[in-house]
Amino acid sequence: MRTYLSTFAGIAGAVLVALSPVAALADTSLGVYQTTDRKMDFGLTLCGSGKDLCVKLLAARGSADVPQTRPFIGKYAVDRATPAGKNVWKGAMTVQGYTANGTLTLNPGVNFVMHGCTMVVICNDFTLIPALK
């Protein structure tokens, strides 16, 4: 009986050690944010160095679920933007095939704003709000 418990404890310990990197990765999520019309979901995570920002298009619904959007589902809109301050990153963002360089600002629980410019003169803000729970 003692050998059985000892073996079980050893296996349980090994499983916990094996799962610890997965738990660490799960902690990098900054949340799911949606377009203001709630038709597109984006997952925000810390990536790369653990301080970089990645933003992935997770889903599109209703009028946003069109052939032009579908190829971007599951792809990064922002891939490894670099830190530029507290909850601020700089990098390139791609939204529905258009790429802009700019600043990404997270106001946790309030909004996520991507301010970007293409060809230096065409600038725009793209605002996301926290997903409904």
N, C-alpha and C positions, 0 to 999 in steps of 0.2 A: 504494500500500500504506500509506504514511504517513497519507494522508487517511482511509483506511478505519479504521485504528487510532485515529486522532484522533476520528473520528465515533463509533466504538464506545465509547471512553472517555467522551465527552461524554454519550452516552445512558446508560451505566452510572452516571455521576455523577448524572444527573437522576433516575434510578430510586431511587438511594440517598437522595437528598434527599426525594423524594416519600414514601418509606417511613419516614423517620425519625419523623414524628408517630405513625404506627401503632406503631412500636417503643416510643415513649414511653408510649402508652396501654397497651400490653401490660405495662409495668413496674408499673402501678398495682394489679395483682392481689395480694391478700393470701392467696390460696389457696382451695381448696374444702374445706368442712367439712360433716359429715354429722350427722344425728340419732344418738343413741347406739345405736339399733337398726339404723343404716345404711340406712334406707329412704328418706331424703330428702337431697338434695344442695343446698347453698347456696354460691354464689360470693360471696366477700368482695372488694370493691375500694375503692380510694380514688376519690372522685368529686367533682363540684362544684368546689370550690376546690383540689382535689388533696389536701386534708387531711380532707375529710368522708368518711363511711363509707356505702357502699351494700351491701346484702345482697340477692341475688336468689335465688329458689327456682329451681334448675336442673332437678331431676328428682325423681320419686317412684316408688317400687317396691313390689311386694308389697302388703301390707295398707294402705300409705299411698297407693297409686295408686287413689283412689276419686273418684267424681264431685264430691265436695265439695272436693277438693284440686286437681283438674286446672285449674280456672280461674286458680289462683295460680301455676302453672308458667310461668316466664319473666317473672314480675312481681317487683317489689321488695318484700321484707318490711321493709326499712329503706331509706329514701330520704333521703340527705344528713343523717345524724346528725352533729352538730358535735363537734369535738375537746374533750375535758375532761381531758386528761392524756396521758401516754405509753401508747399502746394502749388508751385509754379514750375513748368517745364518749357523748354524750347525745342522745336523740331519740325519735321515735315508731317503734314496730315493729308490724307487722301479721302475725300468724301465723294462718292458716286463717280469716281474716275478723275476728279479734279484734284490736283495736288497744290498745296499752299504751304509756305513756311511761316511759322509764327509762334505765338505764345499760347500755352494751355494752362488754364487756371482752375483749380478745384476748390470750391467752397463747400466742404463736406455737408451733405444733407440739404444743401440749398440749390447749387447748380454746378455745372462744369462748362466753362466757356473756352472755345477754341477760336482765337483771333488770328487770322492768317491772311497773307497777301500773295498774289500771283503776279508775276511781271512787275513787282514792286509797287505798282499803282492801283491795282484792283484788290481792295481789302474788304473783309467781311467777318462777322462774328457768327459762330454756330454754337447755339446754347442747348445744353442737355439738362434735364431735371431728374431728380431721383425717381427710380422706377417705383410704381405702386407695389405694395407688399401683398 
